[in-house]
Amino acid sequence: MKNLKPVAALAALSTAFAPIVFANTAIAAEPTAAKPVLTCKIKTAEGLSYTVIKAGAGEKPGADARVEVNYSGRLASDGSEFDAGQGAKFKIGGVIPGFAQGLKLMQPGGKYRLCIPAALGYGAEGSGPIPANSDLVFEVELLSFTTPPPKPVIAPADRTCNQTTASGLGYAVMKAAQGRVATDADMALVDFSLFDAETGVVDQQRQWEKIPLAMATPMFAEALKLMPLGSTYRFCMPSSAATEAEPATNIIVTLIDLRPAPPAED
């Protein structure tokens, strides 16, 4: 699984032998271990196949959930085990697509077999003991999951800016103040919230963050120099700075204090 570290060492192999029973000079043979099942019954539209070994109960985890599972992973080609874990904890969003899709089908207490085609696994690159273009088979038991609380959302009326600087930085005064304005020699003490300009979803919040203006990005330093001490401003990054991978992010800043910046290290 992507970002899920493979188990580095397998459990020590047990070499306990069954007693040898002599009867008419014949020796009793050890039972042959059952071969792992490498097929699944139900196929999804995305290409994942699965079999319900044991049904669970309750809610199903979402894409942002953190799960706790027991699991083992095998190569579909020969059944060899490449990974296993007991009580493993990770975010659904941090694993390969096929594994994530399977987890979102499950309920706590359930055990599923997931047959994951290479396209929903590690693809043409492979990973460690997993060769390129390998189909995978996992047996997964979902022990539990937790879902983080929803992120705050800035109201539509509070996402925009009504003024623009010569550099293209947008801003709006949310709370005016009469304090002094920062210079490059200052360290600003601020509270801030970063949010998606289109949806208003807050991605990050910080309190009492110390920011030497001389070390800030040029645009953030420009923003701080606009603010009187004690004010709260909303800043809108120029649309030209947005990309498909990184959509436009706006920020609400409260300037709490200004202090002399610490000397730069050599």
C-alpha positions as CSV (number, residue, x, y, z in Angstrom):
1,M,0.0,0.0,0.0
2,K,1.2,3.5,-0.8
3,N,2.7,5.2,2.3
4,L,2.0,2.1,4.4
5,K,5.4,0.6,5.3
6,P,5.7,-3.2,4.5
7,V,6.3,-5.4,7.5
8,A,10.0,-5.7,7.7
9,A,10.3,-9.0,9.4
10,L,7.9,-12.0,9.3
11,A,7.0,-13.8,12.5
12,A,9.5,-16.5,13.4
13,L,8.6,-19.8,11.8
14,S,7.5,-22.5,14.1
15,T,9.2,-25.8,13.6
16,A,7.2,-27.9,16.0
17,F,6.8,-31.4,14.5
18,A,3.9,-33.7,15.1
19,P,4.8,-36.9,16.8
20,I,5.9,-39.7,14.5
21,V,3.5,-42.6,14.9
22,F,4.7,-46.1,13.9
23,A,2.0,-48.5,12.8
24,N,2.9,-51.5,10.6
25,T,6.1,-49.7,9.8
26,A,4.2,-46.8,8.2
27,I,5.0,-43.2,9.2
28,A,2.1,-40.7,9.6
29,A,2.5,-37.7,7.2
30,E,2.0,-34.1,8.3
31,P,-1.1,-32.4,7.1
32,T,-0.6,-30.3,4.0
33,A,-1.3,-26.5,4.6
34,A,-4.3,-25.2,2.7
35,K,-3.5,-23.1,-0.3
36,P,-4.6,-19.4,0.0
37,V,-7.7,-18.4,-1.9
38,L,-6.7,-15.9,-4.6
39,T,-10.1,-15.2,-6.2
40,C,-13.0,-12.9,-5.4
41,K,-16.7,-13.1,-6.2
42,I,-18.0,-9.5,-6.6
43,K,-16.6,-7.0,-9.1
44,T,-17.1,-3.2,-8.7
45,A,-17.4,-0.7,-11.6
46,E,-13.9,0.6,-10.8
47,G,-12.3,-2.8,-11.4
48,L,-11.8,-4.0,-7.7
49,S,-13.2,-7.4,-6.9
50,Y,-14.0,-8.6,-3.4
51,T,-15.5,-11.4,-1.3
52,V,-17.2,-11.0,2.1
53,I,-15.6,-13.5,4.4
54,K,-17.3,-12.1,7.5
55,A,-19.9,-9.3,7.5
56,G,-19.4,-6.4,9.9
57,A,-21.9,-4.0,11.4
58,G,-22.3,-0.3,11.8
59,E,-21.1,2.7,9.7
60,K,-18.6,2.5,6.8
61,P,-15.5,4.6,6.8
62,G,-15.2,7.5,4.5
63,A,-12.2,8.7,2.5
64,D,-10.9,10.8,5.3
65,A,-11.1,8.1,8.0
66,R,-8.3,6.6,10.0
67,V,-8.6,2.8,10.3
68,E,-7.2,0.0,12.4
69,V,-6.9,-3.4,10.6
70,N,-5.4,-6.8,10.5
71,Y,-4.3,-7.7,7.0
72,S,-2.2,-9.9,4.8
73,G,-1.2,-9.3,1.2
74,R,-0.2,-11.8,-1.5
75,L,0.8,-11.8,-5.1
76,A,-2.1,-13.1,-7.2
77,S,0.4,-14.8,-9.6
78,D,1.8,-17.3,-7.1
79,G,0.1,-16.7,-3.7
80,S,3.4,-15.6,-2.0
81,E,2.9,-13.3,0.9
82,F,4.7,-9.9,0.7
83,D,3.2,-8.0,3.6
84,A,1.1,-8.5,6.8
85,G,0.1,-6.5,9.8
86,Q,-1.8,-6.8,13.1
87,G,-3.5,-3.7,14.5
88,A,-2.1,-1.5,11.7
89,K,-3.4,2.1,11.8
90,F,-3.4,4.4,8.8
91,K,-5.5,6.9,6.8
92,I,-7.6,5.6,4.0
93,G,-6.4,8.4,1.8
94,G,-2.7,7.2,2.2
95,V,-3.0,3.7,0.6
96,I,-3.3,2.4,-2.9
97,P,-6.6,3.0,-4.7
98,G,-7.9,-0.6,-4.6
99,F,-7.2,-1.0,-0.9
100,A,-8.9,2.3,-0.2
101,Q,-11.9,1.4,-2.2
102,G,-12.2,-2.0,-0.4
103,L,-12.0,-0.4,3.1
104,K,-14.8,2.0,2.2
105,L,-17.1,-1.0,1.5
106,M,-16.4,-2.6,5.0
107,Q,-18.0,-2.2,8.4
108,P,-16.2,-2.7,11.8
109,G,-15.9,-6.4,12.6
110,G,-16.0,-7.4,8.9
111,K,-13.4,-9.4,7.0
112,Y,-13.0,-9.1,3.3
113,R,-10.8,-10.6,0.6
114,L,-9.8,-7.9,-1.9
115,C,-8.6,-8.7,-5.4
116,I,-6.8,-5.6,-6.6
117,P,-5.7,-5.3,-10.3
118,A,-2.3,-3.7,-10.9
119,A,-4.0,-0.5,-12.2
120,L,-5.5,0.0,-8.7
121,G,-2.3,-1.1,-7.0
122,Y,1.3,-0.3,-7.7
123,G,1.0,-0.3,-11.5
124,A,3.9,-0.4,-13.8
125,E,6.4,0.7,-11.1
126,G,5.9,-2.0,-8.5
127,S,7.1,-1.5,-5.0
128,G,9.8,-3.4,-3.0
129,P,8.9,-7.1,-3.2
130,I,5.9,-6.4,-5.5
131,P,7.0,-6.7,-9.2
132,A,5.7,-4.3,-11.8
133,N,2.1,-4.9,-13.1
134,S,1.3,-7.3,-10.3
135,D,-2.3,-8.1,-9.3
136,L,-2.7,-8.3,-5.5
137,V,-4.9,-10.2,-3.1
138,F,-5.5,-8.9,0.5
139,E,-7.4,-10.3,3.3
140,V,-8.5,-7.5,5.6
141,E,-10.3,-7.4,8.9
142,L,-11.6,-3.9,9.8
143,L,-11.2,-3.6,13.6
144,S,-12.3,0.1,14.0
145,F,-12.1,3.5,12.4
146,T,-12.3,7.2,13.4
147,T,-13.4,10.1,11.4
148,P,-11.9,13.6,12.0
149,P,-14.4,16.4,12.7
150,P,-15.4,18.5,9.6
151,K,-13.2,21.4,8.7
152,P,-14.6,24.9,9.3
153,V,-16.0,26.7,6.2
154,I,-15.7,30.4,5.6
155,A,-19.0,31.9,4.5
156,P,-19.2,33.1,0.8
157,A,-19.5,36.7,1.8
158,D,-16.2,36.5,3.7
159,R,-14.1,34.9,1.0
160,T,-13.5,37.8,-1.3
161,C,-11.4,41.0,-1.3
162,N,-12.5,44.5,-2.4
163,Q,-9.1,46.2,-2.8
164,T,-5.9,45.3,-4.8
165,T,-2.3,46.4,-4.5
166,A,-0.1,47.1,-7.5
167,S,1.4,43.6,-7.3
168,G,-2.0,42.0,-7.6
169,L,-2.5,41.1,-3.9
170,G,-6.2,41.5,-3.0
171,Y,-7.2,42.5,0.5
172,A,-10.2,43.5,2.7
173,V,-10.2,45.1,6.1
174,M,-12.2,42.9,8.5
175,K,-11.3,44.7,11.6
176,A,-9.7,48.2,11.5
177,A,-7.1,49.3,14.1
178,Q,-4.8,52.3,14.7
179,G,-1.6,50.6,15.7
180,R,1.8,51.0,14.0
181,V,2.6,49.2,10.8
182,A,5.2,46.4,10.5
183,T,8.7,46.9,8.9
184,D,11.3,44.5,7.7
185,A,13.0,44.8,11.0
186,D,10.0,43.4,12.9
187,M,8.8,39.9,13.8
188,A,5.0,39.7,13.5
189,L,3.0,37.6,16.0
190,V,-0.2,36.6,14.1
191,D,-3.2,34.3,14.1
192,F,-4.2,33.1,10.7
193,S,-6.5,30.8,8.8
194,L,-5.8,29.5,5.3
195,F,-8.9,28.6,3.2
196,D,-9.8,27.5,-0.3
197,A,-10.9,30.5,-2.2
198,E,-13.7,28.7,-4.0
199,T,-15.1,26.4,-1.4
200,G,-14.2,28.3,1.8
201,V,-12.9,25.1,3.5
202,V,-10.2,26.0,6.1
203,D,-7.1,23.9,5.4
204,Q,-4.9,25.2,8.2
205,Q,-5.2,27.4,11.3
206,R,-2.4,28.7,13.5
207,Q,-2.3,30.9,16.6
208,W,0.5,33.1,17.9
209,E,2.7,32.3,14.9
210,K,6.0,34.2,14.9
211,I,7.0,35.4,11.4
212,P,10.1,37.6,10.9
213,L,9.1,39.8,8.0
214,A,12.6,39.5,6.4
215,M,12.1,35.8,6.2
216,A,8.5,35.8,4.9
217,T,7.7,35.4,1.2
218,P,7.5,38.7,-0.7
219,M,3.7,38.6,-1.0
220,F,3.2,37.7,2.7
221,A,5.6,40.4,3.8
222,E,3.7,42.9,1.6
223,A,0.4,41.7,3.3
224,L,1.8,42.2,6.8
225,K,3.1,45.7,6.0
226,L,-0.5,46.7,5.1
227,M,-1.8,45.9,8.5
228,P,-1.9,48.2,11.5
229,L,-1.2,46.4,14.8
230,G,-4.4,44.9,16.2
231,S,-6.2,44.7,12.8
232,T,-7.6,41.7,11.0
233,Y,-7.4,41.5,7.2
234,R,-8.4,39.0,4.6
235,F,-5.9,38.5,1.7
236,C,-6.7,37.0,-1.7
237,M,-3.7,35.6,-3.6
238,P,-3.6,36.6,-7.3
239,S,-5.5,34.1,-9.5
240,S,-2.3,33.8,-11.6
241,A,-0.7,32.0,-8.7
242,A,-3.3,29.2,-8.7
243,T,-2.8,25.9,-10.5
244,E,-4.9,22.8,-11.0
245,A,-2.8,21.0,-8.4
246,E,-2.8,23.9,-6.0
247,P,-6.0,26.0,-6.2
248,A,-6.2,29.5,-5.0
249,T,-5.7,29.8,-1.3
250,N,-6.8,32.9,0.7
251,I,-5.8,33.8,4.2
252,I,-7.3,35.7,7.2
253,V,-4.7,37.3,9.4
254,T,-4.9,39.0,12.8
255,L,-1.8,41.0,13.7
256,I,-1.5,40.5,17.5
257,D,1.9,42.0,18.2
258,L,5.1,43.3,16.6
259,R,8.5,42.6,18.2
260,P,12.1,43.2,17.1
261,A,13.2,40.3,14.8
262,P,15.9,38.0,16.1
263,P,19.3,38.5,14.5
264,A,19.9,36.4,11.4
265,E,22.2,33.3,11.9
266,D,25.4,33.2,10.0
